[in-house]
Amino acid sequence: MLTRILLAGACLFATMVAIKDGRVLRTAGITARCTVVQRNTEGSELAACRSGKLEGRPDLRRRGCLDAGTLGRYQYWRCPAVQATH
């Protein structure tokens, strides 16, 4: 009996960790996700974002990105080079 309780607790804990990580939700299409589709030589990137079932497309303007348009299910963003901090 105690073994079943511990096994159920371990399964519940593993599920909570997987959901908290977010990869499971993005892979299932529940939350939005972005993928870098092009990197330029100066470090800027072109990202393709797809909306999730529970939320719309992400807004990358807070990262300094500019909307580059929408094609099909994807919205494209041009993002500046990331500055390294030391």
C-alpha positions as CSV (number, residue, x, y, z in Angstrom):
1,M,0.0,0.0,0.0
2,L,2.8,2.4,0.9
3,T,4.6,1.5,-2.3
4,R,1.6,2.6,-4.4
5,I,1.3,5.9,-2.6
6,L,5.0,6.6,-3.1
7,L,4.8,5.6,-6.8
8,A,1.7,7.9,-7.3
9,G,3.6,10.7,-5.5
10,A,6.7,10.3,-7.7
11,C,4.5,10.3,-10.9
12,L,2.7,13.4,-9.8
13,F,6.0,15.1,-8.9
14,A,7.5,14.2,-12.3
15,T,4.4,15.6,-14.1
16,M,4.6,18.8,-12.2
17,V,8.3,19.3,-13.0
18,A,7.6,18.6,-16.7
19,I,4.8,21.1,-16.9
20,K,6.8,23.7,-15.0
21,D,9.7,23.4,-17.4
22,G,7.3,24.4,-20.3
23,R,8.7,22.1,-23.0
24,V,5.7,19.7,-22.7
25,L,3.2,22.5,-23.1
26,R,5.1,24.1,-26.1
27,T,5.5,20.7,-27.8
28,A,1.8,19.9,-27.4
29,G,0.9,23.3,-29.0
30,I,-0.8,24.6,-25.8
31,T,1.5,27.6,-25.4
32,A,3.2,29.8,-28.1
33,R,6.7,29.1,-29.3
34,C,9.3,30.9,-31.3
35,T,12.1,29.5,-33.3
36,V,15.1,31.3,-34.8
37,V,15.0,30.6,-38.6
38,Q,17.9,32.9,-39.7
39,R,21.0,34.4,-38.0
40,N,22.8,37.2,-39.8
41,T,26.6,37.9,-39.6
42,E,26.1,40.9,-37.3
43,G,24.2,38.8,-34.8
44,S,20.6,39.8,-35.6
45,E,18.0,37.1,-35.9
46,L,14.8,36.3,-37.7
47,A,12.4,34.5,-35.5
48,A,9.2,32.6,-36.5
49,C,6.5,32.5,-33.8
50,R,3.5,30.3,-33.7
51,S,0.5,30.8,-31.5
52,G,-0.6,28.3,-28.9
53,K,-4.1,27.0,-28.2
54,L,-4.4,28.9,-24.9
55,E,-2.6,32.1,-25.9
56,G,-2.0,34.2,-29.0
57,R,1.2,34.8,-30.8
58,P,3.9,36.2,-28.6
59,D,4.8,39.9,-28.7
60,L,8.6,40.3,-29.0
61,R,8.6,44.1,-29.0
62,R,9.8,44.1,-25.4
63,R,13.0,42.4,-26.6
64,G,13.5,45.2,-29.2
65,C,12.3,43.1,-32.1
66,L,10.4,44.5,-35.1
67,D,7.4,42.8,-36.7
68,A,8.4,41.4,-40.1
69,G,5.0,40.1,-41.2
70,T,2.8,37.1,-41.1
71,L,2.9,34.1,-43.4
72,G,0.4,31.3,-42.8
73,R,0.5,30.2,-39.1
74,Y,3.7,32.0,-38.4
75,Q,4.5,35.6,-37.4
76,Y,8.1,36.7,-38.2
77,W,10.2,39.0,-36.1
78,R,13.5,40.7,-36.8
79,C,15.5,40.8,-33.5
80,P,18.7,42.8,-32.9
81,A,21.9,41.2,-31.8
82,V,22.1,40.3,-28.2
83,Q,24.7,42.3,-26.2
84,A,27.0,40.3,-24.1
85,T,27.3,41.5,-20.5
86,H,30.5,40.8,-18.5
